[in-house]
């Protein structure tokens, strides 16, 4: 959906990758939004949403979909697209991507030593906790149905149209709903399978190597400082107590 909206002129579209790969500092604001909604900690209103999303023309995917009600209320003129996916297909997709990232052991370690992972991984854990109560297998179907029902109900209450869109529908219904011309190229599709996991783990390993290098340099500097202090102490003793 992100690529489709970008191609239709409704980009840049804010996607989970935007926060986690491009602007990791956004994760701190998303965490504040989760805490305000689910924990009753602080508030998160239009000023914060504009600060987070104001430079974008559209938004999709997590973590934004956890705030469908809030975003619909904040932006009453925005068009609403509800992507209908087969529950089994969605389950496999999440299991092959989000769940793998959530449970990858290196992320849990790196969040203590790498500033990017320290912002990104707590957000991963938070939305997993808030949306699925940390049990995706048991709660995935109920969470999925609740999301659809909430969006449909709020749109119905406010008299707003919702496009119920399936990726197999292609450009036609989407372009009609958004009142734009149909592109000549095929509807974009992205594989969320095995190479996603490989890339995710490789990014984590690269960040791990960088963090390890910083720790080694800090340790080397500490050793150098320690040796320097020892040498100064030796020289002072020779000069003043010889």
GUDRENDO-282801 format. One line per 2 residues: their letters; for each residue x, y, z of N, C-alpha, C, CB. Coordinates in nm, 3 decimals. Each point is the difference from the previous one (the first is absolute). Glycine has a CB too. Layout:
N
A) X,Y,Z,X,Y,Z,X,Y,Z,X,Y,Z  ...;
//
This chain:
242
XX) 0.083,-0.120,0.000,-0.083,0.120,0.000,0.087,0.126,0.000,-0.181,-0.126,0.121  0.289,0.125,-0.045,0.088,0.116,0.003,0.049,0.036,-0.140,0.069,-0.062,0.232;
XX) -0.021,-0.036,-0.306,0.053,0.026,-0.133,-0.111,0.046,-0.095,0.179,-0.170,0.040  -0.297,0.114,-0.025,-0.112,0.040,-0.085,-0.037,0.145,0.025,-0.084,-0.236,0.000;
XX) 0.074,0.276,0.126,-0.034,0.139,0.032,0.108,0.096,-0.045,-0.132,-0.081,0.195  0.256,0.040,-0.181,0.110,0.084,-0.048,-0.013,0.023,-0.151,0.150,-0.088,0.184;
XX) -0.178,-0.019,-0.257,-0.009,0.012,-0.146,-0.119,0.085,-0.043,0.109,-0.223,-0.020  -0.216,0.223,0.098,-0.120,0.075,-0.035,0.007,0.147,0.041,-0.127,-0.212,0.022;
XX) 0.237,0.252,0.039,0.016,0.139,0.038,-0.044,0.032,0.142,-0.031,0.053,-0.235  0.009,-0.158,0.316,-0.040,0.020,0.139,0.117,-0.032,0.094,-0.240,-0.055,-0.059;
XX) 0.358,0.077,0.010,0.120,-0.021,0.079,0.063,0.134,0.035,0.037,-0.223,-0.110  0.057,0.222,0.199,0.051,-0.123,0.056,-0.099,-0.062,0.098,0.232,0.087,-0.028;
XX) -0.237,-0.221,0.021,-0.089,-0.075,0.089,0.081,-0.051,0.119,-0.150,-0.067,-0.195  0.100,0.096,0.315,0.069,-0.044,0.122,-0.031,-0.147,0.025,-0.011,0.235,0.098;
XX) 0.116,-0.313,-0.083,-0.009,-0.145,0.018,0.086,-0.038,0.119,-0.040,-0.038,-0.248  0.024,-0.082,0.297,0.081,-0.045,0.112,0.149,0.014,-0.029,-0.182,-0.159,0.062;
XX) 0.220,0.134,-0.187,0.142,0.014,-0.036,0.048,0.144,0.018,-0.025,-0.188,-0.163  -0.066,0.284,0.146,0.037,0.140,0.015,0.058,0.025,0.139,-0.178,0.067,-0.165;
XX) 0.109,-0.120,0.265,0.045,0.019,0.138,0.120,-0.088,0.033,-0.233,0.059,0.064  0.227,-0.184,-0.101,0.099,-0.094,0.048,0.131,0.003,-0.079,-0.188,-0.140,0.075;
XX) 0.182,0.178,-0.202,0.121,-0.001,-0.082,0.048,0.139,-0.037,-0.072,-0.217,-0.088  -0.021,0.312,0.070,0.039,0.132,-0.050,0.011,0.104,0.111,-0.111,-0.057,-0.215;
XX) 0.012,0.062,0.302,-0.003,0.102,0.106,-0.027,-0.066,0.135,-0.080,0.174,-0.166  0.179,-0.246,0.219,-0.024,-0.076,0.123,-0.039,0.085,0.120,0.161,-0.164,-0.086;
XX) -0.125,0.294,0.083,-0.040,0.085,0.113,-0.152,0.016,0.007,0.218,0.123,-0.020  -0.288,-0.148,-0.091,-0.147,0.002,0.002,-0.055,-0.104,0.097,-0.001,0.080,-0.237;
XX) 0.077,-0.187,0.257,-0.049,-0.108,0.086,-0.030,0.049,0.141,0.132,-0.163,-0.136  -0.057,0.262,0.182,-0.025,0.054,0.134,-0.138,0.065,0.006,0.247,0.038,0.032;
XX) -0.287,0.033,-0.138,-0.132,0.061,-0.003,-0.110,-0.104,-0.013,0.100,0.204,-0.101  -0.076,-0.306,0.019,-0.099,-0.108,-0.010,-0.019,-0.068,0.135,0.063,-0.035,-0.241;
XX) 0.046,0.018,0.315,-0.011,-0.062,0.132,-0.083,0.088,0.093,0.223,-0.111,-0.034  -0.207,0.242,0.024,-0.082,0.091,0.079,-0.148,-0.014,-0.037,0.193,0.160,0.017;
XX) -0.220,-0.177,-0.146,-0.138,-0.017,-0.045,-0.060,-0.127,0.057,0.053,0.126,-0.210  0.023,-0.235,0.209,-0.049,-0.126,0.058,-0.025,0.015,0.149,0.125,-0.129,-0.176;
XX) -0.033,0.193,0.244,-0.016,0.017,0.145,-0.121,0.086,0.034,0.247,-0.025,0.026  -0.272,0.127,-0.108,-0.116,0.086,0.024,-0.131,-0.077,-0.021,0.135,0.201,-0.070;
XX) -0.140,-0.281,-0.036,-0.124,-0.071,-0.033,-0.024,-0.122,0.089,0.026,0.078,-0.234  0.077,-0.157,0.254,-0.019,-0.130,0.065,0.034,0.001,0.150,0.050,-0.104,-0.218;
XX) 0.034,0.199,0.259,0.040,0.004,0.141,-0.055,0.121,0.075,0.205,-0.122,-0.065  -0.269,0.214,-0.008,-0.051,0.120,0.064,0.109,0.093,0.048,-0.196,-0.129,0.067;
XX) 0.313,0.122,-0.131,0.114,0.079,0.043,0.017,0.119,-0.094,0.112,-0.205,0.096  -0.140,0.325,-0.047,0.014,0.119,-0.082,-0.112,0.011,-0.102,0.246,-0.011,0.031;
XX) -0.225,0.096,-0.132,-0.099,0.019,-0.105,0.071,0.009,-0.134,-0.156,0.119,0.160  0.081,-0.149,-0.265,0.055,0.003,-0.135,-0.110,0.049,-0.092,0.165,-0.190,0.048;
XX) -0.158,0.319,-0.086,-0.107,0.061,-0.079,0.048,0.048,-0.135,-0.108,0.066,0.211  0.031,0.026,-0.269,0.028,0.044,-0.137,0.139,0.061,-0.014,-0.243,0.040,-0.030;
XX) 0.288,0.036,0.129,0.133,0.060,-0.009,0.107,-0.108,-0.016,-0.078,0.193,0.139  0.065,-0.299,-0.062,0.099,-0.108,-0.008,-0.013,-0.076,-0.132,-0.004,-0.022,0.251;
XX) -0.121,-0.002,-0.296,-0.018,-0.072,-0.127,0.056,0.081,-0.116,-0.204,-0.112,0.093  0.181,0.244,-0.091,0.054,0.084,-0.106,0.152,0.000,0.002,-0.205,0.143,0.012;
XX) 0.262,-0.144,0.107,0.146,-0.003,0.010,0.055,-0.131,-0.056,-0.011,0.148,0.202  -0.059,-0.257,-0.178,0.047,-0.132,-0.041,-0.028,-0.028,-0.148,-0.036,-0.079,0.233;
XX) -0.083,0.118,-0.280,-0.045,-0.039,-0.133,-0.024,0.116,-0.095,-0.100,-0.196,0.106  0.120,0.318,-0.059,-0.038,0.117,-0.078,0.071,0.016,-0.132,-0.048,0.104,0.212;
XX) 0.164,-0.168,-0.229,0.075,0.011,-0.125,-0.040,-0.108,-0.100,0.189,0.101,0.127  -0.291,-0.179,-0.095,-0.041,-0.112,-0.085,-0.144,0.020,-0.047,0.158,-0.154,0.123;
XX) -0.186,0.099,-0.241,-0.135,0.012,-0.057,-0.087,-0.120,0.030,0.097,0.139,-0.180  -0.037,-0.249,0.223,-0.076,-0.121,0.029,0.078,-0.084,0.100,-0.106,0.002,-0.230;
XX) 0.037,-0.100,0.287,0.062,-0.084,0.101,-0.061,-0.140,-0.008,0.043,0.200,0.151  0.036,-0.302,-0.127,-0.051,-0.137,-0.001,0.087,-0.087,0.091,-0.090,0.030,-0.235;
XX) 0.043,-0.150,0.261,0.077,-0.101,0.073,0.017,0.039,0.147,0.120,-0.058,-0.214  -0.059,-0.032,0.290,0.037,0.029,0.137,0.112,0.104,0.001,-0.069,-0.233,0.072;
XX) 0.077,0.312,0.033,-0.085,0.002,0.119,-0.129,0.081,-0.016,0.207,-0.027,0.131  -0.225,0.090,-0.250,-0.112,0.093,-0.017,-0.135,-0.067,0.014,0.144,0.133,-0.149;
XX) -0.156,-0.259,0.102,-0.132,-0.063,0.003,-0.050,-0.025,0.143,0.054,-0.107,-0.219  0.035,0.116,0.316,-0.046,-0.012,0.139,-0.075,0.125,0.045,0.194,-0.150,0.048;
XX) -0.192,0.254,-0.132,-0.062,0.128,0.035,-0.101,0.044,-0.105,0.208,0.064,0.124  -0.279,-0.162,-0.181,-0.098,0.032,-0.102,-0.104,0.100,0.049,0.036,-0.225,-0.096;
XX) -0.091,0.201,0.212,-0.102,0.089,0.056,0.057,0.140,0.022,-0.112,-0.197,0.111  0.229,0.206,-0.054,0.060,0.129,0.030,0.035,0.077,-0.128,0.091,-0.096,0.213;
XX) -0.039,0.027,-0.313,0.037,0.068,-0.124,-0.123,0.044,-0.079,0.210,-0.137,-0.007  -0.315,0.056,0.011,-0.124,0.039,-0.068,-0.061,0.124,0.066,-0.040,-0.240,-0.064;
XX) 0.048,0.249,0.194,-0.053,0.117,0.071,0.088,0.123,-0.023,-0.099,-0.152,0.174  0.229,0.132,-0.181,0.092,0.112,-0.017,-0.003,0.056,-0.141,0.144,-0.099,0.175;
XX) -0.164,0.011,-0.274,0.000,0.042,-0.140,-0.133,-0.039,-0.066,0.253,-0.025,-0.011  -0.358,0.101,0.038,-0.136,-0.039,-0.045,-0.019,0.003,-0.150,-0.082,0.087,0.213;
XX) 0.172,-0.022,-0.288,-0.014,0.005,-0.145,0.082,-0.107,-0.071,-0.041,0.242,0.020  0.116,-0.319,0.055,0.084,-0.103,-0.062,-0.086,-0.114,-0.053,0.189,0.059,0.154;
XX) -0.147,-0.116,-0.266,-0.071,-0.115,-0.056,0.048,-0.127,0.069,-0.026,0.117,-0.222  -0.066,-0.211,0.236,0.027,-0.120,0.080,-0.001,-0.123,-0.091,-0.103,0.107,0.205;
XX) 0.213,-0.180,-0.201,0.011,-0.124,-0.077,0.021,-0.115,0.098,0.097,0.122,-0.202  -0.185,-0.217,0.199,0.009,-0.116,0.088,0.041,-0.120,-0.085,-0.177,0.092,0.161;
XX) 0.299,-0.138,-0.141,0.050,-0.111,-0.081,-0.049,-0.132,0.056,0.203,0.134,-0.063  -0.284,-0.202,-0.013,-0.053,-0.130,0.041,0.097,-0.110,-0.040,-0.237,0.084,-0.021;
XX) 0.285,-0.154,0.118,0.093,-0.109,-0.026,-0.054,-0.129,0.058,0.193,0.160,0.001  -0.161,-0.267,-0.067,-0.034,-0.131,0.053,0.071,-0.019,0.134,-0.034,-0.093,-0.234;
XX) -0.040,0.045,0.334,0.056,-0.012,0.134,0.122,-0.091,0.003,-0.228,0.039,0.094  0.222,-0.148,-0.170,0.114,-0.091,-0.003,0.121,0.062,-0.066,-0.159,-0.189,-0.006;
XX) 0.137,0.262,-0.103,0.109,0.067,-0.069,0.062,0.107,0.089,-0.111,-0.044,-0.220  0.026,0.121,0.287,0.051,0.103,0.092,0.079,-0.061,0.114,-0.196,0.146,-0.059;
XX) 0.147,-0.259,0.112,0.070,-0.070,0.108,0.138,-0.043,-0.044,-0.220,-0.078,0.091  0.229,0.020,-0.210,0.130,-0.045,-0.051,0.093,0.118,-0.022,-0.111,-0.197,-0.109;
XX) 0.056,0.306,0.054,0.082,0.118,-0.026,0.058,0.057,0.129,-0.139,0.050,-0.201  0.054,-0.033,0.302,0.048,0.051,0.129,0.100,-0.096,0.064,-0.218,0.120,0.032;
XX) 0.189,-0.249,-0.042,0.090,-0.099,0.058,0.136,-0.001,-0.064,-0.196,-0.134,0.055  0.200,0.168,-0.187,0.126,-0.001,-0.073,0.075,0.132,0.007,-0.100,-0.167,-0.150;
XX) 0.039,0.269,0.210,0.063,0.132,0.004,0.001,0.056,0.142,-0.072,0.041,-0.238  -0.041,0.014,0.279,-0.006,0.070,0.129,0.035,-0.090,0.118,-0.173,0.149,-0.098;
XX) 0.120,-0.270,0.098,0.027,-0.090,0.112,0.147,-0.039,0.004,-0.234,-0.088,-0.015  0.294,0.070,-0.102,0.143,-0.033,-0.005,0.084,0.114,0.057,-0.041,-0.144,-0.202;
XX) 0.005,0.267,0.166,0.075,0.115,0.052,-0.021,0.015,0.150,-0.021,0.114,-0.222  -0.101,-0.136,0.267,-0.031,0.012,0.142,0.080,-0.101,0.082,-0.229,0.081,-0.057;
XX) 0.247,-0.201,0.006,0.061,-0.107,0.079,0.148,-0.023,-0.030,-0.223,-0.104,0.006  0.280,0.180,-0.097,0.141,-0.021,-0.034,0.088,0.038,0.120,-0.048,0.045,-0.245;
XX) 0.126,-0.141,0.292,0.075,0.018,0.125,0.097,0.118,-0.005,-0.020,-0.245,0.038  0.076,0.273,-0.158,0.100,0.104,-0.009,-0.061,0.138,0.025,0.128,-0.141,-0.162;
XX) -0.255,0.159,0.124,-0.066,0.129,0.028,-0.008,0.026,0.150,-0.133,-0.023,-0.212  0.100,-0.082,0.288,-0.012,0.016,0.145,0.134,0.037,0.063,-0.187,-0.165,0.001;
XX) 0.295,0.114,-0.057,0.134,0.032,0.051,0.042,0.140,-0.043,0.061,-0.243,-0.005  -0.081,0.271,-0.124,0.048,0.126,-0.056,-0.069,0.123,0.058,0.050,-0.124,-0.206;
XX) -0.173,0.109,0.250,-0.071,0.118,0.051,0.072,0.064,0.119,-0.213,-0.102,-0.080  0.304,0.028,0.141,0.075,0.054,0.114,0.128,0.073,-0.044,-0.093,-0.186,0.140;
XX) 0.137,0.163,-0.265,0.129,0.054,-0.042,-0.007,0.087,-0.126,0.103,-0.199,0.102  -0.212,0.186,-0.179,-0.012,0.072,-0.126,-0.118,0.094,0.008,0.103,-0.192,-0.126;
XX) -0.081,0.321,0.099,-0.106,0.098,0.023,-0.119,-0.020,-0.093,0.175,0.160,0.074  -0.151,-0.205,-0.199,-0.112,-0.022,-0.092,-0.087,-0.116,0.049,0.139,0.087,-0.191;
XX) -0.077,-0.199,0.222,-0.076,-0.114,0.049,-0.066,0.033,0.133,0.157,-0.156,-0.117  -0.092,0.241,0.197,-0.058,0.042,0.127,-0.127,0.080,-0.016,0.227,0.000,0.093;
XX) -0.247,0.063,-0.210,-0.125,0.070,-0.030,-0.100,-0.092,-0.067,0.127,0.213,-0.021  -0.079,-0.295,-0.073,-0.088,-0.080,-0.084,-0.059,-0.120,0.075,0.134,0.071,-0.197;
XX) -0.050,-0.146,0.267,-0.047,-0.126,0.058,-0.104,0.020,0.111,0.222,-0.097,-0.057  -0.209,0.196,0.145,-0.106,0.021,0.098,-0.136,0.029,-0.066,0.173,0.086,0.157;
XX) -0.171,-0.017,-0.272,-0.126,0.024,-0.072,-0.057,-0.130,-0.052,0.079,0.229,-0.064  0.007,-0.315,0.007,-0.046,-0.132,-0.045,-0.070,-0.074,0.114,0.188,-0.010,-0.167;
XX) -0.121,0.007,0.280,-0.056,-0.073,0.114,-0.130,0.062,0.047,0.231,-0.066,0.068  -0.239,0.199,-0.074,-0.119,0.070,0.049,-0.120,-0.028,-0.086,0.146,0.177,0.092;
XX) -0.133,-0.167,-0.224,-0.119,-0.025,-0.081,-0.039,-0.146,0.000,0.062,0.193,-0.143  0.035,-0.282,0.162,-0.035,-0.142,0.013,-0.080,-0.023,0.128,0.208,-0.065,-0.128;
XX) -0.166,0.132,0.234,-0.071,-0.013,0.128,-0.139,0.061,-0.008,0.220,0.006,0.119  -0.231,0.114,-0.176,-0.128,0.070,-0.002,-0.102,-0.064,-0.094,0.123,0.208,0.054;
XX) -0.078,-0.254,-0.170,-0.093,-0.053,-0.099,-0.031,-0.147,0.021,0.087,0.167,-0.159  0.010,-0.244,0.207,-0.018,-0.145,0.010,0.022,-0.054,0.140,0.071,-0.015,-0.235;
XX) -0.057,0.103,0.333,0.025,-0.042,0.138,0.117,-0.097,0.010,-0.243,0.033,0.049  0.344,-0.009,-0.134,0.122,-0.083,-0.004,-0.027,-0.146,-0.034,0.098,0.154,0.166;
XX) -0.212,-0.181,-0.228,-0.031,-0.138,-0.040,-0.068,0.005,-0.136,-0.022,-0.077,0.242  0.104,0.086,-0.346,-0.053,0.016,-0.135,-0.085,-0.118,-0.043,0.199,0.137,-0.054;
XX) -0.154,-0.256,0.083,-0.072,-0.120,-0.044,-0.140,-0.007,0.060,0.218,-0.118,-0.024  -0.231,0.156,0.149,-0.129,-0.011,0.067,-0.094,0.115,-0.034,0.113,-0.121,0.182;
XX) -0.056,0.240,-0.208,-0.084,0.120,-0.009,-0.004,0.064,-0.138,0.052,0.036,0.236  0.018,-0.092,-0.332,0.012,0.065,-0.131,-0.134,0.019,-0.069,0.225,-0.101,-0.021;
XX) -0.309,-0.002,0.021,-0.127,0.010,-0.072,-0.092,0.103,0.064,0.022,-0.240,-0.068  -0.032,0.238,0.201,-0.085,0.097,0.069,0.049,0.142,-0.023,-0.055,-0.173,0.173;
XX) 0.189,0.192,-0.173,0.056,0.134,-0.021,-0.029,0.048,-0.142,0.179,-0.049,0.168  -0.167,-0.039,-0.264,-0.024,0.035,-0.140,-0.146,0.040,-0.020,0.182,-0.158,-0.072;
XX) -0.274,0.078,0.124,-0.142,0.029,-0.016,-0.040,0.128,0.073,-0.044,-0.244,-0.022  0.102,0.266,0.140,-0.032,0.120,0.077,0.044,0.126,-0.075,0.024,-0.131,0.213;
XX) 0.090,0.123,-0.280,0.049,0.115,-0.077,-0.098,0.033,-0.113,0.239,-0.061,0.055  -0.279,-0.040,-0.132,-0.094,0.024,-0.110,-0.132,0.057,0.052,0.107,-0.187,-0.128;
XX) -0.158,0.129,0.234,-0.129,0.045,0.054,0.007,0.144,0.050,-0.053,-0.236,0.064  0.166,0.272,0.000,0.014,0.136,0.052,0.002,0.102,-0.113,0.126,-0.091,0.197;
XX) -0.050,0.065,-0.302,0.011,0.094,-0.111,-0.135,0.014,-0.070,0.243,-0.059,-0.030  -0.309,-0.052,0.004,-0.130,0.005,-0.069,-0.103,0.074,0.084,0.053,-0.216,-0.115;
XX) -0.055,0.188,0.245,-0.099,0.063,0.088,0.022,0.150,0.009,-0.016,-0.211,0.130  0.141,0.255,-0.115,0.027,0.143,0.012,-0.029,0.072,-0.131,0.173,-0.048,0.174;
XX) -0.138,-0.014,-0.286,-0.030,0.060,-0.130,-0.150,0.013,-0.020,0.213,-0.095,-0.093  -0.287,-0.007,0.133,-0.145,0.003,-0.013,-0.062,0.111,0.086,0.003,-0.246,-0.049;
XX) 0.049,0.261,0.171,-0.052,0.102,0.090,0.024,0.141,-0.052,0.040,-0.155,0.189  0.072,0.175,-0.257,0.034,0.133,-0.049,-0.040,0.023,-0.146,0.188,-0.001,0.160;
XX) -0.250,-0.100,-0.221,-0.045,0.013,-0.137,0.112,0.005,-0.103,-0.194,0.116,0.090  0.305,-0.181,-0.060,0.115,0.001,-0.091,0.006,-0.130,-0.079,0.125,0.151,0.156;
XX) -0.083,-0.138,-0.281,0.010,-0.117,-0.086,0.129,-0.077,0.031,-0.133,0.118,-0.179  0.124,-0.247,0.164,0.116,-0.087,0.020,0.016,-0.088,-0.123,-0.030,0.002,0.253;
XX) 0.149,-0.006,-0.308,0.028,-0.094,-0.108,0.044,-0.133,0.061,0.065,0.188,-0.158  -0.143,-0.292,0.134,0.038,-0.134,0.043,0.082,-0.060,-0.114,-0.210,-0.031,0.149;
XX) 0.339,0.028,-0.129,0.092,-0.030,-0.110,0.074,-0.131,0.022,0.026,0.245,-0.039  -0.020,-0.325,-0.067,0.082,-0.121,-0.001,0.112,0.018,-0.100,-0.196,-0.143,0.066;
XX) 0.314,0.095,-0.036,0.114,0.023,-0.089,-0.022,-0.061,-0.138,0.149,0.003,0.200  -0.231,-0.107,-0.206,-0.029,-0.060,-0.130,-0.089,0.089,-0.086,0.022,-0.224,0.105;
XX) -0.082,0.327,-0.044,-0.088,0.090,-0.075,0.077,0.087,-0.098,-0.155,0.001,0.193  0.283,0.019,-0.167,0.080,0.081,-0.090,-0.030,0.149,0.010,0.010,-0.194,-0.151;
XX) 0.029,0.267,0.046,-0.009,0.145,0.002,-0.144,0.053,-0.003,0.219,0.002,-0.113  -0.308,-0.071,0.043,-0.132,0.054,-0.030,-0.076,0.062,0.117,-0.006,-0.167,-0.173;
XX) -0.034,0.086,0.271,-0.077,0.055,0.113,0.075,0.107,0.078,-0.114,-0.218,0.016  0.243,0.201,-0.001,0.081,0.096,0.075,0.003,0.135,-0.071,0.141,-0.188,0.091;
XX) -0.118,0.186,-0.222,0.008,0.125,-0.075,-0.136,0.068,-0.007,0.189,-0.094,-0.135  -0.296,0.017,0.122,-0.134,0.058,0.000,-0.030,0.069,0.132,-0.075,-0.176,-0.161;
XX) 0.109,0.110,0.270,-0.025,0.055,0.134,0.079,0.128,0.023,-0.044,-0.232,0.085  0.168,0.234,-0.133,0.086,0.116,0.021,-0.013,0.104,-0.112,0.157,-0.149,0.123;
XX) -0.237,0.117,-0.223,-0.027,0.091,-0.112,0.129,0.038,-0.073,-0.200,0.088,0.124  0.276,-0.190,-0.162,0.123,0.022,-0.078,0.000,-0.097,-0.118,0.128,0.077,0.207;
XX) -0.041,-0.050,-0.304,0.010,-0.086,-0.118,0.068,-0.132,0.036,0.011,0.203,-0.148  -0.048,-0.306,0.073,0.060,-0.132,0.021,0.138,-0.003,-0.067,-0.229,-0.110,0.011;
XX) 0.335,0.075,0.062,0.134,-0.007,-0.060,0.008,-0.111,-0.104,0.099,0.089,0.212  -0.002,-0.075,-0.300,0.019,-0.102,-0.104,0.076,-0.121,0.052,-0.002,0.180,-0.172;
XX) 0.077,-0.163,0.279,0.079,-0.111,0.054,-0.086,-0.086,0.092,0.210,0.140,-0.016  -0.170,-0.266,0.038,-0.077,-0.089,0.087,-0.003,0.050,0.145,0.061,-0.192,-0.149;
XX) -0.163,0.147,0.222,-0.009,0.036,0.142,0.121,-0.057,0.073,-0.254,0.004,-0.010  0.323,0.076,0.091,0.124,-0.047,0.066,-0.028,-0.106,0.105,0.102,0.223,-0.041;
XX) -0.019,-0.323,0.039,-0.010,-0.106,0.100,0.139,-0.024,0.057,-0.198,-0.107,-0.117  0.202,0.081,0.246,0.128,-0.017,0.067,0.002,-0.131,0.074,0.026,0.248,0.022;
XX) 0.079,-0.324,-0.040,0.014,-0.128,0.069,0.038,0.023,0.145,0.067,-0.111,-0.215  -0.146,0.053,0.306,0.029,0.014,0.143,0.056,-0.131,0.058,-0.183,0.173,0.018;
XX) 0.243,-0.252,-0.103,0.043,-0.132,0.043,0.141,-0.006,0.053,-0.154,-0.088,-0.164  0.227,-0.018,0.120,0.127,-0.034,0.060,0.106,0.108,-0.007,-0.055,-0.227,-0.055;
XX) 0.061,0.304,-0.058,0.106,0.099,-0.009,-0.019,0.112,0.100,0.025,-0.056,-0.240  -0.148,0.080,0.285,-0.025,0.101,0.102,0.074,-0.037,0.129,-0.226,0.053,-0.102;
XX) 0.217,-0.180,0.140,0.066,-0.047,0.122,0.151,0.012,-0.013,-0.192,-0.158,0.045  0.244,0.120,-0.161,0.144,0.009,-0.024,0.048,0.144,0.014,-0.013,-0.199,-0.154;
XX) -0.062,0.293,0.092,0.039,0.141,0.007,-0.011,0.054,0.141,-0.075,0.029,-0.235  -0.030,-0.069,0.306,-0.018,0.047,0.138,0.116,-0.046,0.087,-0.250,-0.006,-0.030;
XX) 0.287,-0.119,0.018,0.111,-0.052,0.081,0.133,0.061,-0.040,-0.126,-0.212,0.029  0.145,0.238,-0.157,0.123,0.062,-0.044,0.012,0.142,0.053,-0.004,-0.143,-0.206;
XX) -0.107,0.219,0.206,0.003,0.134,0.058,0.037,-0.006,0.148,-0.172,0.076,-0.165  0.116,-0.173,0.236,0.031,-0.014,0.142,0.147,-0.035,0.021,-0.237,-0.072,0.042;
XX) 0.290,-0.017,-0.127,0.141,-0.037,0.014,0.092,0.119,-0.030,-0.058,-0.236,-0.064  0.020,0.317,-0.036,0.080,0.119,-0.031,0.000,0.097,0.117,-0.053,-0.028,-0.243;
XX) -0.063,0.047,0.303,-0.009,0.088,0.116,0.076,-0.060,0.118,-0.224,0.086,-0.080  0.221,-0.217,0.091,0.075,-0.067,0.106,0.150,0.019,-0.015,-0.183,-0.166,0.017;
XX) 0.231,0.152,-0.141,0.143,0.021,-0.024,0.040,0.143,0.029,-0.003,-0.179,-0.173  -0.083,0.273,0.133,0.031,0.141,0.027,0.001,0.027,0.150,-0.104,0.064,-0.218;
XX) 0.008,-0.120,0.291,-0.004,0.019,0.145,0.121,-0.063,0.067,-0.250,0.005,-0.008  0.287,-0.125,-0.039,0.117,-0.067,0.057,0.126,0.082,-0.025,-0.110,-0.223,-0.034;
XX) 0.121,0.282,-0.087,0.115,0.084,-0.030,0.008,0.120,0.092,-0.013,-0.073,-0.236  -0.102,0.135,0.263,-0.001,0.115,0.091,0.042,-0.041,0.141,-0.181,0.106,-0.137;
XX) 0.133,-0.222,0.183,0.037,-0.047,0.133,0.149,-0.030,0.009,-0.230,-0.095,0.028  0.284,0.034,-0.136,0.143,-0.031,0.000,0.083,0.126,0.001,-0.046,-0.212,-0.122;
XX) 0.004,0.312,0.044,0.074,0.126,-0.002,-0.004,0.069,0.136,-0.051,0.025,-0.244  -0.068,-0.030,0.306,-0.011,0.060,0.133,0.088,-0.073,0.101,-0.235,0.072,-0.053;
XX) 0.238,-0.205,0.043,0.085,-0.079,0.091,0.147,0.030,-0.024,-0.174,-0.180,0.006  0.213,0.194,-0.135,0.140,0.031,-0.032,0.039,0.136,0.054,-0.015,-0.141,-0.206;
XX) -0.076,0.238,0.192,0.029,0.134,0.053,0.013,-0.004,0.151,-0.123,0.103,-0.192  0.036,-0.185,0.255,0.008,-0.013,0.145,0.132,-0.059,0.044,-0.245,-0.027,0.008;
XX) 0.291,-0.076,-0.084,0.130,-0.060,0.032,0.113,0.101,-0.021,-0.089,-0.226,-0.065  0.078,0.304,-0.045,0.105,0.099,-0.027,0.005,0.105,0.109,-0.029,-0.039,-0.245;
XX) -0.088,0.084,0.287,-0.005,0.099,0.109,0.059,-0.058,0.127,-0.204,0.105,-0.102  0.169,-0.232,0.128,0.053,-0.065,0.119,0.152,-0.009,-0.003,-0.212,-0.128,0.019;
XX) 0.268,0.090,-0.135,0.146,-0.007,-0.013,0.063,0.137,0.013,-0.024,-0.199,-0.147  -0.045,0.301,0.090,0.053,0.136,0.010,0.006,0.047,0.143,-0.090,0.049,-0.225;
XX) -0.015,-0.077,0.301,-0.001,0.039,0.142,0.110,-0.072,0.076,-0.247,0.041,-0.013  0.264,-0.170,-0.017,0.105,-0.078,0.067,0.137,0.059,-0.029,-0.143,-0.206,-0.015;
XX) 0.169,0.245,-0.113,0.130,0.056,-0.037,0.023,0.133,0.071,-0.015,-0.113,-0.224  -0.087,0.198,0.233,0.013,0.129,0.069,0.033,-0.024,0.147,-0.163,0.107,-0.160;
XX) 0.095,-0.204,0.221,0.026,-0.029,0.141,0.144,-0.045,0.021,-0.241,-0.062,0.029  0.291,-0.020,-0.121,0.139,-0.048,0.009,0.097,0.117,-0.010,-0.066,-0.220,-0.101;
XX) 0.041,0.308,0.005,0.090,0.114,-0.019,-0.004,0.095,0.120,-0.034,-0.019,-0.247  -0.084,0.040,0.306,-0.010,0.086,0.117,0.080,-0.057,0.115,-0.227,0.075,-0.074;
XX) 0.218,-0.206,0.092,0.076,-0.064,0.108,0.150,0.016,-0.024,-0.187,-0.165,0.035  0.228,0.149,-0.161,0.143,0.013,-0.030,0.052,0.142,0.024,-0.025,-0.183,-0.170;
XX) -0.059,0.281,0.134,0.044,0.139,0.012,-0.001,0.048,0.144,-0.086,0.042,-0.228  -0.022,-0.073,0.298,-0.019,0.060,0.130,0.041,-0.090,0.117,-0.183,0.129,-0.102;
XX) 0.189,-0.261,0.076,0.035,-0.088,0.111,0.126,-0.084,-0.028,-0.242,-0.008,0.058  0.310,0.043,-0.163,0.121,-0.075,-0.034,0.109,0.026,0.103,-0.058,0.010,-0.244;
//
